[in-house]
Amino acid sequence: MWTSPLFPEAASTIAPRVDAFYFFLVSLTAFMSILIAVAFFYFFVKYRRRSPDEVGVHIEGGMALEIAWSVIPLIIVMVIFGWSTSLFLTYTRPPAETLNIYVVGKQWMWKFQHLNGHREINELHVPVGRAVKLIMTSEDVIHDVFVPAFRVKADVLPGRYTQLWFNATKAGRYHLFCAEYCGTKHSGMIGEVIVQEPAEFEAWLLTGRAEGSLASAGGKLFQDLACHTCHRPDQTGRGPVLPGLFGRTITLQNGARQVVDEAYLRESILRPAEKVTQGFQPVMPAYQGLITEEGVLQLIEYVKSLGTEPQTQPVRPASGGPAPGETPPLPPKSEVNR
Amino acid sequence: MSATPAQSTLSAKPTLPAISPVMPEHHYLNNGYGLKSWLLTRDHKRIAILYLLSVSFFFLLGGLFAVVVRLELATPAGDLLTSDNYNKSFTMHGVLMVFFFLIPAIPATLGNFLIPLMVGAKDLAFPKINLLSWYIYMLGASFGSWAILTGGLDTGWTFYTPFSTVASTSAVVPAALGVFISGFSSILTGLNFIVTIHRMRAPGLTWFRLPLFVWAHYATSLIMILGTPVIAITIVLVAAERVFSFGIFDPKRGGDPVLFQHLFWFYSHPAVYIMVLPAMGVISELVAGSCRKSVFGYHFVAFSSLAIAIIGFFVWGHHMFVAGQSVYAALIFSILSFLVAIPSAVKVFNWTATMYKGSVTHATPMWYAMGFIGLFTIGGLTGLFLAAVGLDIHVTDTYFIVAHFHYVMVGGTIMGYLGGLHYWWPKMTGKLYNENAAKVAAALIFFGFNLTFFPQFVLGYLGMPRRYHAYPPEFQMLNVLSSAGASILAVGYIFPIIYLLYSLKNGRIAGANPWGAVGLEWRTSSPPPTFNFEKTPSVTWEAYEYPEGVESHVA
């Protein structure tokens, strides 16, 4: 794996692009530093004081030079900004089709849940050649998922979902670090990303999966918490109808528009009074502190499995099929633009 | 030159004194020897010495924690300290260095000592407030020390929530109080400088005749006054959430943890410029004095300080590119961060151009100026890597960041601090230190610094996260290099203490103007009398106006 002790493995589609940008900046830094150093040493020697009472030639400065060394660096940094922005936009725009994996960080471990219910701790299996999106939250303090070989990093915040995506290009085992200081065992909050060939990954996914898919676990939780008494499949319930809800834009009591995404579902489960759908009473109890983060994710996945807004339903390409098993089809990713 | 400085008794024409100089009969150091004469002094120069001693103490204490950190990191396993003690060590290193050394280091010592001298005033505008600021600093520092003694702090110097408010079991409140209190000393110092620079300039000393050191401190003072209250409020909120369980930053109580980061960096990024702008002011003086020449593009260098101070207030979000900020916010903070690079680059180019056709001495202060320019150039250019969101994602929160800010803070601020100390030491004490010893120390520091921090750039890109007690074995080689460099750096820092103290008793007498430099501070005796000047100087010459008539060797 670590072929060079001085440079990280590049194992994702974005990694070579980041490296190219990095080498450009390193070259620029080297060039500018050497330029300054050479000028400095040349002047340092050439104009050295030769007699104790010698003074320098009086030179006020020069407008042309000042403009030149303000404007040229300005142009250079704007080029850097443009290059950086194109990379950044790639980072922030996952492809429409992604394999979603839920991540929960807590002091000091990583918990991963695949859609088919397969769970892992401190190990994350992903296939080669497929865009993977991590949807992440924390149970306690801020953590950060960092996979150097993929050149990706994103904070994992309590009370919010953040995402990152990557497309691994090489099978292998890669470091996964927590990159946001989180207390005593911060440096022990590490794991491995295990990148496998697609077939191998599919086979792995089928092993050790007794609990059923995330959505089915969510369905069970939905029954256990008696959510179904109000959220009925038809219009008779006191709460909004859930099938077909995910991805839709709804109107809230105050008239604001709201896209039903993971973050909104999470908020509506934990603190339902915050954003009540128009036409409904704020009667739902708050589940803050009553459900684990993983439970919330299961519920969200259950709601997603109930179907989504038909308009946003894209045709699924055969090659990028959903995870095998009894999982309902992966919901379409309506958050392309986040 | 309309009026020659030769009108005054102390000629500005740089000449080596024909006869050995003598110490003045009365000066600020022999104006009373008792403890009371120091602890109740209102003399800005004595207060500067009080600050010099206290910030140097905290520098050494902070350095001690760095030694512990580097020792631990010499091996991949966390085998020297427990994880908690390691976390406390890097936290205390950061807190002590940032809040109790870097922020006050240059303004409160060199700034305090020199600004009244440079503007031709008897003292700062508010001498009692100046003394008060030192007491406030000491009170804050006592709280900081209390935090160390009662178990230490393990939040990192950044106090990130909700870790600091709900998870940490360490002495967060005492440390937070320490930071809160010492902030007021910073505000008072800034206030004093601004009023002094506005109101107490000597007759004829117009704004554009001011030394660039004064301009830099003016810009710094603006940040101190405008920024510090924000960190004070933030710290109070952290303490309130921790003690009274208010839901401000903790999402479980309806708070927002990222709000803390916004508030914290709104001060703490400008605070970087509180640290580095004064050092830039020092370098302008060092380069001009060492080249006996006007600083190239005086106006550009002066205004670049203000530009840095102002733009510096609008770049805080670049610390939060991976913290879940919106795409648009990230791009705006990115472009603004690139803009702040321009005035810094302008300064570096102007300093270099100043040497052209100068009369460049190879004395120690110029070595430090050279060190500063080299290290700050690398520190500044690697800042571009971090302003670029597309690259920042990979390198943020790794050793790349650690290396970058040490190049700016240590390579910039400490080189400026030490360079300034060496340049004005003869003025402050009336004595000359051993030039050879000083050069050896400067070389050790430069070499040790690079060996310590350059490998960390490589380590960071390789992926080693910062604040790691233990790390995978493939990172060891670079860590060993870094620890080896740190041991050289430590020797380099101890050395000046020895020869500077030695010079107090055994050093040659400096005389009023040992460098043959211009500037009002060189027109009074060394050490200066309590009220600085025999009579208020009247300025009829431009900044850095070296007498003509002596042909340069290049003509």
Interface residues (C-beta under 8 A of the other chain):
Chain A: W2 P5 L6 F7 P8 V18 F21 Y22 L25 L28 T29 M32 S33 I36 A37 A39 F40 F43 F44 K46 Y47 R48 R49 R50 S51 P52 D53 E54 V55 G56 V57 H58 I59 E60 G61 G62 L65 E66 W69 S70 P73 L74 V77 M78 I80 F81 W83 S84 T85 S86 L87 F88 L89 T90 Y91 T92 Q107 D140 V141 I142 D144 F146 P148 A149 R151 V152 K153 A154 D155 L157 P158 G159 R160 T162 H175 F177 C178 A179 E180 Y181 C182 G183 T184 K185 H186 S187 G188 R271 Q288 G289 R338
Chain B: K13 P14 T15 L16 G78 S83 D84 N87 D154 T155 G156 Y160 P162 F163 V166 A167 S168 D250 P251 K252 G254 D256 P257 V258 C291 R292 K293 S294 F296 G297 Y298 H299 F300 V322 A323 G324 V327 A330 L331 S334 I335 F338 L339 A341 I342 A345 V346 V348 F349 N350 T352 A353 M355 Y356 K357 G358 S359 V360 T361 H362 M366 M370 I373 G374 T377 I378 L381 T382 L384 F385 A387 A388 V389 G390 L391 I393 H394 T396 D397 T398 V458 Y461 L462 G463 P465 R466 R467 Y468 H469 A470 Y471 P472 E474 M477 L478 G516 E545 Y546 P547 E548 V550 S552 H553 V554 A555
